[in-house]
Amino acid sequence: QVQLVESGGGLVQPGGSLRLSCAASGIAFSICTVAWYRQAPGKQRDLVARITSSSSTNYADSVKGRFTISRDNAKNTVYLQMNSLKPEDTAVYYCKLFHPIRNYWGQGTQVTVSS
């Protein structure tokens, strides 16, 4: 059974940093593209960053230069390093794994940026 478990969310002050983790099990992780999405209250779920199996990355314009996505295939884990956080980054962050057969979502982790 495939599982995705996100962790690392929390409350941080503006300008602070957090690192989110998405750990996968039960799947051939290294062949999958993995992405982080976020959803603020009352808004749609938007792509934040994506990393392919060859570690090519792309980012939403709103997070370029502040967020970094990376992966460790030995640990079946993708990370999202978030620096210079802003109140508008407040959202539930979800991990999504793209597999050739089907896609999988994690349960989400709350990130709140507030003073």
N, CA, C and O atoms as a GROMACS GRO file, in nm:
protein
  460
    1GLN      N    1   0.084  -0.119   0.000
    1GLN     CA    2   0.000   0.000   0.000
    1GLN      C    3   0.088   0.125   0.000
    1GLN      O    4   0.183   0.135   0.078
    2VAL      N    5   0.055   0.219  -0.088
    2VAL     CA    6   0.134   0.341  -0.100
    2VAL      C    7   0.093   0.441   0.009
    2VAL      O    8  -0.025   0.463   0.033
    3GLN      N    9   0.193   0.498   0.072
    3GLN     CA   10   0.168   0.603   0.170
    3GLN      C   11   0.260   0.720   0.146
    3GLN      O   12   0.378   0.703   0.115
    4LEU      N   13   0.205   0.840   0.160
    4LEU     CA   14   0.283   0.963   0.158
    4LEU      C   15   0.259   1.033   0.290
    4LEU      O   16   0.144   1.056   0.328
    5VAL      N   17   0.365   1.068   0.360
    5VAL     CA   18   0.351   1.132   0.489
    5VAL      C   19   0.430   1.262   0.488
    5VAL      O   20   0.552   1.262   0.475
    6GLU      N   21   0.357   1.374   0.503
    6GLU     CA   22   0.422   1.505   0.509
    6GLU      C   23   0.449   1.541   0.655
    6GLU      O   24   0.376   1.499   0.745
    7SER      N   25   0.553   1.617   0.676
    7SER     CA   26   0.586   1.667   0.809
    7SER      C   27   0.665   1.796   0.795
    7SER      O   28   0.712   1.831   0.687
    8GLY      N   29   0.679   1.866   0.908
    8GLY     CA   30   0.763   1.985   0.910
    8GLY      C   31   0.688   2.117   0.913
    8GLY      O   32   0.749   2.223   0.925
    9GLY      N   33   0.556   2.112   0.902
    9GLY     CA   34   0.479   2.235   0.909
    9GLY      C   35   0.476   2.292   1.048
    9GLY      O   36   0.522   2.230   1.144
   10GLY      N   37   0.422   2.413   1.059
   10GLY     CA   38   0.412   2.477   1.189
   10GLY      C   39   0.389   2.625   1.177
   10GLY      O   40   0.357   2.677   1.070
   11LEU      N   41   0.407   2.693   1.289
   11LEU     CA   42   0.391   2.838   1.297
   11LEU      C   43   0.529   2.902   1.294
   11LEU      O   44   0.619   2.863   1.370
   12VAL      N   45   0.546   3.001   1.208
   12VAL     CA   46   0.674   3.070   1.196
   12VAL      C   47   0.648   3.218   1.173
   12VAL      O   48   0.546   3.256   1.115
   13GLN      N   49   0.740   3.300   1.218
   13GLN     CA   50   0.727   3.444   1.197
   13GLN      C   51   0.766   3.482   1.055
   13GLN      O   52   0.843   3.411   0.991
   14PRO      N   53   0.714   3.592   1.006
   14PRO     CA   54   0.757   3.641   0.873
   14PRO      C   55   0.909   3.654   0.868
   14PRO      O   56   0.973   3.702   0.961
   15GLY      N   57   0.964   3.610   0.755
   15GLY     CA   58   1.109   3.609   0.739
   15GLY      C   59   1.176   3.482   0.785
   15GLY      O   60   1.294   3.461   0.760
   16GLY      N   61   1.101   3.397   0.850
   16GLY     CA   62   1.157   3.272   0.902
   16GLY      C   63   1.162   3.163   0.797
   16GLY      O   64   1.131   3.184   0.680
   17SER      N   65   1.204   3.045   0.843
   17SER     CA   66   1.223   2.930   0.754
   17SER      C   67   1.158   2.805   0.811
   17SER      O   68   1.143   2.789   0.932
   18LEU      N   69   1.118   2.718   0.720
   18LEU     CA   70   1.071   2.584   0.755
   18LEU      C   71   1.119   2.488   0.648
   18LEU      O   72   1.141   2.527   0.533
   19ARG      N   73   1.133   2.362   0.687
   19ARG     CA   74   1.162   2.258   0.587
   19ARG      C   75   1.054   2.150   0.598
   19ARG      O   76   1.038   2.087   0.702
   20LEU      N   77   0.983   2.131   0.489
   20LEU     CA   78   0.881   2.027   0.482
   20LEU      C   79   0.943   1.900   0.425
   20LEU      O   80   1.033   1.905   0.341
   21SER      N   81   0.893   1.786   0.472
   21SER     CA   82   0.936   1.656   0.421
   21SER      C   83   0.815   1.578   0.373
   21SER      O   84   0.706   1.587   0.430
   22CYS      N   85   0.836   1.501   0.268
   22CYS     CA   86   0.733   1.410   0.216
   22CYS      C   87   0.798   1.274   0.200
   22CYS      O   88   0.881   1.254   0.111
   23ALA      N   89   0.762   1.182   0.286
   23ALA     CA   90   0.822   1.048   0.285
   23ALA      C   91   0.724   0.949   0.223
   23ALA      O   92   0.608   0.941   0.262
   24ALA      N   93   0.773   0.875   0.125
   24ALA     CA   94   0.690   0.778   0.054
   24ALA      C   95   0.729   0.635   0.090
   24ALA      O   96   0.844   0.607   0.123
   25SER      N   97   0.631   0.547   0.084
   25SER     CA   98   0.656   0.405   0.106
   25SER      C   99   0.564   0.324   0.016
   25SER      O  100   0.456   0.370  -0.021
   26GLY      N  101   0.608   0.203  -0.017
   26GLY     CA  102   0.524   0.114  -0.096
   26GLY      C  103   0.522   0.142  -0.244
   26GLY      O  104   0.430   0.099  -0.314
   27ILE      N  105   0.622   0.215  -0.294
   27ILE     CA  106   0.621   0.254  -0.434
   27ILE      C  107   0.764   0.273  -0.483
   27ILE      O  108   0.855   0.299  -0.405
   28ALA      N  109   0.783   0.259  -0.616
   28ALA     CA  110   0.915   0.283  -0.675
   28ALA      C  111   0.939   0.433  -0.684
   28ALA      O  112   0.918   0.494  -0.789
   29PHE      N  113   0.981   0.490  -0.576
   29PHE     CA  114   0.988   0.635  -0.559
   29PHE      C  115   1.079   0.701  -0.662
   29PHE      O  116   1.047   0.809  -0.712
   30SER      N  117   1.191   0.639  -0.693
   30SER     CA  118   1.293   0.706  -0.775
   30SER      C  119   1.246   0.736  -0.917
   30SER      O  120   1.305   0.822  -0.982
   31ILE      N  121   1.143   0.668  -0.966
   31ILE     CA  122   1.096   0.693  -1.103
   31ILE      C  123   0.988   0.801  -1.108
   31ILE      O  124   0.941   0.837  -1.216
   32CYS      N  125   0.948   0.850  -0.993
   32CYS     CA  126   0.833   0.941  -0.985
   32CYS      C  127   0.874   1.087  -0.981
   32CYS      O  128   0.972   1.124  -0.917
   33THR      N  129   0.796   1.169  -1.051
   33THR     CA  130   0.798   1.313  -1.027
   33THR      C  131   0.719   1.339  -0.899
   33THR      O  132   0.617   1.276  -0.873
   34VAL      N  133   0.768   1.433  -0.820
   34VAL     CA  134   0.700   1.469  -0.694
   34VAL      C  135   0.681   1.620  -0.691
   34VAL      O  136   0.769   1.695  -0.733
   35ALA      N  137   0.569   1.662  -0.642
   35ALA     CA  138   0.539   1.804  -0.637
   35ALA      C  139   0.481   1.843  -0.502
   35ALA      O  140   0.422   1.762  -0.431
   36TRP      N  141   0.500   1.970  -0.469
   36TRP     CA  142   0.434   2.031  -0.354
   36TRP      C  143   0.328   2.127  -0.406
   36TRP      O  144   0.353   2.207  -0.496
   37TYR      N  145   0.210   2.118  -0.347
   37TYR     CA  146   0.101   2.210  -0.374
   37TYR      C  147   0.064   2.277  -0.242
   37TYR      O  148   0.102   2.230  -0.134
   38ARG      N  149  -0.011   2.385  -0.252
   38ARG     CA  150  -0.062   2.446  -0.131
   38ARG      C  151  -0.202   2.499  -0.156
   38ARG      O  152  -0.240   2.534  -0.267
   39GLN      N  153  -0.278   2.503  -0.047
   39GLN     CA  154  -0.416   2.551  -0.055
   39GLN      C  155  -0.446   2.637   0.067
   39GLN      O  156  -0.444   2.590   0.180
   40ALA      N  157  -0.472   2.764   0.041
   40ALA     CA  158  -0.513   2.856   0.146
   40ALA      C  159  -0.665   2.850   0.160
   40ALA      O  160  -0.733   2.807   0.067
   41PRO      N  161  -0.719   2.891   0.275
   41PRO     CA  162  -0.864   2.885   0.296
   41PRO      C  163  -0.939   2.962   0.187
   41PRO      O  164  -0.907   3.077   0.158
   42GLY      N  165  -1.037   2.898   0.128
   42GLY     CA  166  -1.119   2.962   0.027
   42GLY      C  167  -1.055   2.975  -0.109
   42GLY      O  168  -1.112   3.038  -0.199
   43LYS      N  169  -0.938   2.916  -0.127
   43LYS     CA  170  -0.868   2.927  -0.255
   43LYS      C  171  -0.842   2.789  -0.314
   43LYS      O  172  -0.856   2.687  -0.247
   44GLN      N  173  -0.806   2.788  -0.440
   44GLN     CA  174  -0.779   2.660  -0.506
   44GLN      C  175  -0.641   2.610  -0.466
   44GLN      O  176  -0.558   2.684  -0.414
   45ARG      N  177  -0.619   2.482  -0.491
   45ARG     CA  178  -0.490   2.422  -0.463
   45ARG      C  179  -0.395   2.452  -0.580
   45ARG      O  180  -0.426   2.421  -0.695
   46ASP      N  181  -0.282   2.512  -0.549
   46ASP     CA  182  -0.188   2.556  -0.652
   46ASP      C  183  -0.054   2.485  -0.640
   46ASP      O  184  -0.011   2.447  -0.531
   47LEU      N  185   0.009   2.467  -0.754
   47LEU     CA  186   0.143   2.409  -0.758
   47LEU      C  187   0.245   2.507  -0.699
   47LEU      O  188   0.245   2.626  -0.732
   48VAL      N  189   0.331   2.456  -0.612
   48VAL     CA  190   0.437   2.536  -0.554
   48VAL      C  191   0.572   2.503  -0.619
   48VAL      O  192   0.645   2.592  -0.662
   49ALA      N  193   0.603   2.375  -0.625
   49ALA     CA  194   0.731   2.332  -0.682
   49ALA      C  195   0.720   2.186  -0.722
   49ALA      O  196   0.638   2.110  -0.670
   50ARG      N  197   0.806   2.148  -0.819
   50ARG     CA  198   0.801   2.011  -0.871
   50ARG      C  199   0.943   1.966  -0.899
   50ARG      O  200   1.028   2.045  -0.940
   51ILE      N  201   0.969   1.838  -0.877
   51ILE     CA  202   1.100   1.781  -0.906
   51ILE      C  203   1.079   1.648  -0.979
   51ILE      O  204   1.002   1.563  -0.936
   52THR      N  205   1.150   1.632  -1.090
   52THR     CA  206   1.135   1.510  -1.170
   52THR      C  207   1.227   1.399  -1.117
   52THR      O  208   1.303   1.419  -1.023
   53SER      N  209   1.218   1.283  -1.181
   53SER     CA  210   1.302   1.170  -1.142
   53SER      C  211   1.450   1.200  -1.168
   53SER      O  212   1.537   1.142  -1.103
   54SER      N  213   1.477   1.289  -1.262
   54SER     CA  214   1.616   1.328  -1.290
   54SER      C  215   1.656   1.455  -1.214
   54SER      O  216   1.762   1.512  -1.240
   55SER      N  217   1.570   1.497  -1.122
   55SER     CA  218   1.596   1.613  -1.034
   55SER      C  219   1.590   1.748  -1.105
   55SER      O  220   1.646   1.846  -1.057
   56SER      N  221   1.522   1.753  -1.219
   56SER     CA  222   1.489   1.883  -1.277
   56SER      C  223   1.378   1.945  -1.193
   56SER      O  224   1.289   1.876  -1.144
   57THR      N  225   1.386   2.077  -1.176
   57THR     CA  226   1.290   2.143  -1.087
   57THR      C  227   1.221   2.259  -1.157
   57THR      O  228   1.274   2.317  -1.252
   58ASN      N  229   1.103   2.292  -1.110
   58ASN     CA  230   1.039   2.417  -1.149
   58ASN      C  231   0.955   2.468  -1.032
   58ASN      O  232   0.913   2.391  -0.946
   59TYR      N  233   0.933   2.599  -1.032
   59TYR     CA  234   0.871   2.666  -0.919
   59TYR      C  235   0.763   2.764  -0.964
   59TYR      O  236   0.767   2.816  -1.076
   60ALA      N  237   0.668   2.786  -0.877
   60ALA     CA  238   0.573   2.894  -0.898
   60ALA      C  239   0.649   3.026  -0.887
   60ALA      O  240   0.744   3.037  -0.810
   61ASP      N  241   0.606   3.125  -0.964
   61ASP     CA  242   0.675   3.254  -0.962
   61ASP      C  243   0.677   3.314  -0.821
   61ASP      O  244   0.773   3.382  -0.784
   62SER      N  245   0.574   3.288  -0.745
   62SER     CA  246   0.561   3.351  -0.613
   62SER      C  247   0.663   3.298  -0.512
   62SER      O  248   0.684   3.360  -0.408
   63VAL      N  249   0.727   3.184  -0.542
   63VAL     CA  250   0.822   3.127  -0.446
   63VAL      C  251   0.964   3.119  -0.501
   63VAL      O  252   1.055   3.078  -0.429
   64LYS      N  253   0.984   3.155  -0.625
   64LYS     CA  254   1.117   3.149  -0.684
   64LYS      C  255   1.216   3.232  -0.605
   64LYS      O  256   1.189   3.346  -0.568
   65GLY      N  257   1.332   3.172  -0.579
   65GLY     CA  258   1.435   3.242  -0.503
   65GLY      C  259   1.420   3.229  -0.353
   65GLY      O  260   1.510   3.266  -0.278
   66ARG      N  261   1.305   3.176  -0.308
   66ARG     CA  262   1.283   3.160  -0.163
   66ARG      C  263   1.268   3.012  -0.124
   66ARG      O  264   1.311   2.972  -0.015
   67PHE      N  265   1.210   2.934  -0.210
   67PHE     CA  266   1.186   2.791  -0.181
   67PHE      C  267   1.278   2.705  -0.267
   67PHE      O  268   1.311   2.741  -0.380
   68THR      N  269   1.318   2.592  -0.211
   68THR     CA  270   1.399   2.496  -0.284
   68THR      C  271   1.345   2.356  -0.263
   68THR      O  272   1.328   2.312  -0.149
   69ILE      N  273   1.318   2.287  -0.372
   69ILE     CA  274   1.272   2.148  -0.364
   69ILE      C  275   1.391   2.056  -0.393
   69ILE      O  276   1.473   2.085  -0.479
   70SER      N  277   1.398   1.947  -0.321
   70SER     CA  278   1.506   1.850  -0.341
   70SER      C  279   1.455   1.711  -0.307
   70SER      O  280   1.348   1.695  -0.248
   71ARG      N  281   1.533   1.610  -0.344
   71ARG     CA  282   1.491   1.473  -0.315
   71ARG      C  283   1.609   1.389  -0.273
   71ARG      O  284   1.723   1.414  -0.312
   72ASP      N  285   1.579   1.288  -0.192
   72ASP     CA  286   1.678   1.189  -0.150
   72ASP      C  287   1.616   1.053  -0.178
   72ASP      O  288   1.536   1.003  -0.099
   73ASN      N  289   1.653   0.994  -0.290
   73ASN     CA  290   1.592   0.867  -0.330
   73ASN      C  291   1.627   0.753  -0.235
   73ASN      O  292   1.551   0.657  -0.222
   74ALA      N  293   1.741   0.763  -0.169
   74ALA     CA  294   1.779   0.659  -0.073
   74ALA      C  295   1.683   0.657   0.047
   74ALA      O  296   1.664   0.553   0.111
   75LYS      N  297   1.622   0.772   0.075
   75LYS     CA  298   1.527   0.782   0.186
   75LYS      C  299   1.383   0.792   0.138
   75LYS      O  300   1.292   0.807   0.220
   76ASN      N  301   1.361   0.782   0.007
   76ASN     CA  302   1.225   0.796  -0.050
   76ASN      C  303   1.157   0.924   0.001
   76ASN      O  304   1.040   0.922   0.038
   77THR      N  305   1.231   1.031   0.001
   77THR     CA  306   1.182   1.156   0.060
   77THR      C  307   1.210   1.276  -0.030
   77THR      O  308   1.317   1.287  -0.091
   78VAL      N  309   1.112   1.364  -0.036
   78VAL     CA  310   1.128   1.493  -0.103
   78VAL      C  311   1.115   1.602   0.003
   78VAL      O  312   1.035   1.592   0.096
   79TYR      N  313   1.196   1.706  -0.013
   79TYR     CA  314   1.198   1.816   0.082
   79TYR      C  315   1.157   1.947   0.014
   79TYR      O  316   1.174   1.964  -0.107
   80LEU      N  317   1.102   2.036   0.093
   80LEU     CA  318   1.076   2.172   0.047
   80LEU      C  319   1.133   2.266   0.152
   80LEU      O  320   1.076   2.284   0.260
   81GLN      N  321   1.246   2.326   0.119
   81GLN     CA  322   1.307   2.426   0.207
   81GLN      C  323   1.244   2.561   0.176
   81GLN      O  324   1.249   2.609   0.062
   82MET      N  325   1.184   2.621   0.276
   82MET     CA  326   1.113   2.747   0.258
   82MET      C  327   1.181   2.855   0.343
   82MET      O  328   1.184   2.848   0.466
   83ASN      N  329   1.235   2.954   0.275
   83ASN     CA  330   1.303   3.065   0.341
   83ASN      C  331   1.228   3.195   0.315
   83ASN      O  332   1.144   3.203   0.225
   84SER      N  333   1.259   3.296   0.393
   84SER     CA  334   1.198   3.428   0.377
   84SER      C  335   1.046   3.417   0.368
   84SER      O  336   0.984   3.475   0.279
   85LEU      N  337   0.989   3.344   0.458
   85LEU     CA  338   0.845   3.319   0.453
   85LEU      C  339   0.765   3.446   0.474
   85LEU      O  340   0.804   3.534   0.550
   86LYS      N  341   0.652   3.452   0.405
   86LYS     CA  342   0.562   3.566   0.409
   86LYS      C  343   0.425   3.521   0.459
   86LYS      O  344   0.392   3.403   0.449
   87PRO      N  345   0.347   3.612   0.512
   87PRO     CA  346   0.211   3.573   0.555
   87PRO      C  347   0.130   3.508   0.444
   87PRO      O  348   0.048   3.420   0.470
   88GLU      N  349   0.152   3.551   0.322
   88GLU     CA  350   0.077   3.493   0.210
   88GLU      C  351   0.120   3.351   0.175
   88GLU      O  352   0.058   3.288   0.090
   89ASP      N  353   0.223   3.300   0.240
   89ASP     CA  354   0.261   3.159   0.223
   89ASP      C  355   0.179   3.068   0.314
   89ASP      O  356   0.190   2.946   0.305
   90THR      N  357   0.098   3.127   0.399
   90THR     CA  358   0.015   3.047   0.489
   90THR      C  359  -0.083   2.962   0.410
   90THR      O  360  -0.159   3.013   0.327
   91ALA      N  361  -0.081   2.832   0.436
   91ALA     CA  362  -0.165   2.737   0.362
   91ALA      C  363  -0.142   2.597   0.417
   91ALA      O  364  -0.052   2.573   0.497
   92VAL      N  365  -0.226   2.505   0.372
   92VAL     CA  366  -0.196   2.363   0.391
   92VAL      C  367  -0.113   2.319   0.271
   92VAL      O  368  -0.151   2.341   0.156
   93TYR      N  369  -0.001   2.258   0.298
   93TYR     CA  370   0.090   2.212   0.193
   93TYR      C  371   0.074   2.062   0.174
   93TYR      O  372   0.078   1.984   0.269
   94TYR      N  373   0.056   2.023   0.047
   94TYR     CA  374   0.034   1.884   0.012
   94TYR      C  375   0.145   1.834  -0.080
   94TYR      O  376   0.194   1.906  -0.167
   95CYS      N  377   0.181   1.712  -0.059
   95CYS     CA  378   0.274   1.644  -0.146
   95CYS      C  379   0.195   1.558  -0.245
   95CYS      O  380   0.098   1.494  -0.208
   96LYS      N  381   0.238   1.558  -0.372
   96LYS     CA  382   0.174   1.475  -0.473
   96LYS      C  383   0.281   1.397  -0.548
   96LYS      O  384   0.382   1.453  -0.590
   97LEU      N  385   0.257   1.267  -0.562
   97LEU     CA  386   0.352   1.179  -0.628
   97LEU      C  387   0.290   1.133  -0.760
   97LEU      O  388   0.178   1.081  -0.761
   98PHE      N  389   0.362   1.152  -0.870
   98PHE     CA  390   0.315   1.116  -1.003
   98PHE      C  391   0.380   0.984  -1.044
   98PHE      O  392   0.500   0.978  -1.070
   99HIS      N  393   0.298   0.880  -1.047
   99HIS     CA  394   0.346   0.749  -1.088
   99HIS      C  395   0.283   0.715  -1.223
   99HIS      O  396   0.172   0.760  -1.252
  100PRO      N  397   0.352   0.636  -1.309
  100PRO     CA  398   0.295   0.603  -1.440
  100PRO      C  399   0.155   0.542  -1.434
  100PRO      O  400   0.077   0.558  -1.529
  101ILE      N  401   0.121   0.473  -1.325
  101ILE     CA  402  -0.010   0.407  -1.316
  101ILE      C  403  -0.114   0.499  -1.256
  101ILE      O  404  -0.226   0.506  -1.306
  102ARG      N  405  -0.080   0.568  -1.149
  102ARG     CA  406  -0.172   0.663  -1.087
  102ARG      C  407  -0.094   0.759  -1.001
  102ARG      O  408   0.025   0.741  -0.975
  103ASN      N  409  -0.165   0.864  -0.956
  103ASN     CA  410  -0.104   0.966  -0.871
  103ASN      C  411  -0.151   0.951  -0.727
  103ASN      O  412  -0.257   0.893  -0.701
  104TYR      N  413  -0.071   1.003  -0.635
  104TYR     CA  414  -0.103   0.991  -0.493
  104TYR      C  415  -0.084   1.126  -0.424
  104TYR      O  416   0.008   1.202  -0.456
  105TRP      N  417  -0.174   1.153  -0.328
  105TRP     CA  418  -0.166   1.275  -0.247
  105TRP      C  419  -0.134   1.237  -0.103
  105TRP      O  420  -0.176   1.133  -0.054
  106GLY      N  421  -0.059   1.325  -0.036
  106GLY     CA  422  -0.042   1.314   0.106
  106GLY      C  423  -0.158   1.380   0.178
  106GLY      O  424  -0.250   1.432   0.116
  107GLN      N  425  -0.152   1.379   0.312
  107GLN     CA  426  -0.263   1.429   0.392
  107GLN      C  427  -0.254   1.579   0.417
  107GLN      O  428  -0.351   1.641   0.461
  108GLY      N  429  -0.138   1.637   0.390
  108GLY     CA  430  -0.121   1.781   0.408
  108GLY      C  431  -0.058   1.817   0.542
  108GLY      O  432  -0.072   1.745   0.641
  109THR      N  433   0.012   1.929   0.543
  109THR     CA  434   0.070   1.983   0.665
  109THR      C  435   0.049   2.134   0.666
  109THR      O  436   0.070   2.201   0.565
  110GLN      N  437   0.007   2.186   0.780
  110GLN     CA  438  -0.028   2.328   0.790
  110GLN      C  439   0.098   2.412   0.810
  110GLN      O  440   0.182   2.382   0.894
  111VAL      N  441   0.108   2.517   0.731
  111VAL     CA  442   0.212   2.618   0.748
  111VAL      C  443   0.143   2.751   0.775
  111VAL      O  444   0.061   2.796   0.696
  112THR      N  445   0.178   2.813   0.887
  112THR     CA  446   0.121   2.942   0.923
  112THR      C  447   0.234   3.041   0.946
  112THR      O  448   0.322   3.020   1.028
  113VAL      N  449   0.229   3.151   0.870
  113VAL     CA  450   0.331   3.256   0.882
  113VAL      C  451   0.263   3.378   0.943
  113VAL      O  452   0.181   3.443   0.880
  114SER      N  453   0.300   3.407   1.066
  114SER     CA  454   0.234   3.514   1.138
  114SER      C  455   0.322   3.562   1.252
  114SER      O  456   0.398   3.486   1.311
  115SER      N  457   0.310   3.692   1.281
  115SER     CA  458   0.383   3.748   1.395
  115SER      C  459   0.295   3.747   1.519
  115SER      O  460   0.338   3.790   1.626
   0.00000   0.00000   0.00000
